[in-house]
């Protein structure tokens, strides 16, 4: 009997990270799907790369509409080629439609990383329950949302957060600085504009202008931007207009874990909303959250979103422990003033650091990925 054939679908860099870790732990299956470069390196046969379908918001999706439509058609076609199980990771706008098609074909389905229905899209709960056989949540409060729907056809599991296993660094402070030619006696400041092209185009010019203001107060500070292959050329392009800033751009060519190294080595960071804010929260160094989208997307989002905060650390804490700069607040002068004041105020700085320690303690223990892989192995292997 040959290997079980599993289709896996992700839509963004964070999903690629989770997917790659899962695939590494389950080499007994044949993997095919929608991937990022890490999943491809882990051995998944790719029918499409996430850079061609990853978007945020409605207006941002229009330019990629035909890519998304073509990819979906190819995905459904692939499901008919002897696939046993479909595993989808977050990205609900696409993946919910995909598992619906999978169920029509009689395939088993796993939703790993439940969509954030607690933030918006509560109406999606019905479809998630209907089209998912096994749902794996990664936040402590999510399992309770789905417990009333548990049945023989719908199971829910929580094993802890995979990021506790995924987040790693290899560099010492000394080796990191040496590779980047950054002096020992100066502070490092992280700039994380997001993992999608649409995010970088909006956020990076704001962050680079912010850096020019901060550098006037701290002339010896160094700014470091971690990049992924899909945004590297865009980051370099925008940065060329800010040659007066003490700036370093790092990639996986030089560092195995660029983002985590920056979060770990930076005294303070400005980070685009998303998984990166929880990653930074686990690493534990203070930061502020930024986010800006088109006015139309923001207007629609305000109508749909039902939570008080955007950042995962704040949602878990149920209060604002990380300052959020959203939409019109996300502008260079305000970002610079807050960053400068936090760096100068030791009490405020240490308070943020302590709050982040509490967040980490709420996410469970290490080893979640091994438990998740074991559960999926048993699910896929059972006829």
C-alpha positions, 0 to 999 in steps of 0.5 A: 500500500502506497503513502496516503496523499495529503493536500495542504493549503496555506495563504500567508507566511505564518501558515507556511511556517506552521505547515512546514513544521507539520510536514517535517513531522509527518514524512510518512505521507505524500504532500501536495498543495499551496505552499510558501518556500519553507513548505517546498523545502520541507518536501511539499509538491507545490501547485501554487506559491502563496505570493501569488494569492496572499492579500489583505482586504477587499481592494487589495484582492482585486489585482490578484483575483484571477490568480486566486480563481485559477489557483482554486480551480487547480486545487479542486482538480488536484483533490480528484487525483487520489487525495485522502485528506485535506489540511487547511491552515487559517486563510478562511476566505479561500480555505473554507471554500476548499474544504467545502469542495473536499467534503463534496468529494468525500475527503477527510478534512482538518482545519489546523489553526482555526479562523479568528471567528471571535474577531469577525466572521462569527457566521463562519462557525456554521460552515467550519463545523459543517465542513471540518472533521477535525479542528485544531485551535492554537489559542486557549479561548478558542476551543470553548467557542466550538465545544457546543458543536462537538459530535461524531462528525466534528472534533476540536483539539487544543494542544498549546501554541505551535509558536512556542516550538517554532521560535528559535534563534541561533545568533548571540548578540555579538555574532548578530552585530558582527555579521551586520557590522553594528557596534556593540555599544548601540541599540538595535531597533526592529522594523517589521513591515509585514509579510505581504507585498500590499502591507510592505507598500503601505507600512515600509515608507511610514516605518522608514520615515519614523526611523529618520525622526528616531535617529535625530534623537538617537544618532547611533541607533541601528534599524534592522528589517527582516525580509522573506523572499517574496518581499525582499526586492520591494524592501530594498527598493523603498530603502534606497530612498533612506540612505541617511538612516543606519539601516540593515536588511537581513534575509535567510541568506545570512540568518536562518531565522531573520525575524526572530533574530531581529525581535530578540536583538532589538531593544524596541520594534515596530511590528505590523499586526499579525502573527508577528506580534504574538511571536514578538510577545513570546520573544519578550522584548517591547514593541508597538503594533502598527496597521494601515489598509485602504480606507475602503477596507478599513471601513468594511473592517470596522463594520465586521470586527467585533473585538476591542484590539487587533493585536493578539497579545492584547486579545489574550490579555483582554487589555492593551499591553501593547500600544496599537497605532491603527490607520490614521494613528499609524504615521511617522511622528506619532510612532517616533514619539512613542518609541522615543518616550518608551526607550527613555522611560525605563519604568514603562519599558520594563512594564511592557516586558513583564506583561509579555512574560504573562502572555507567554505563560498563557499559551501552554507548554512547548511540545504542541507541534509534536502532539498536533502531528501525532493527532493528525497522523492518527486521523489520516491513518484511520480509514 
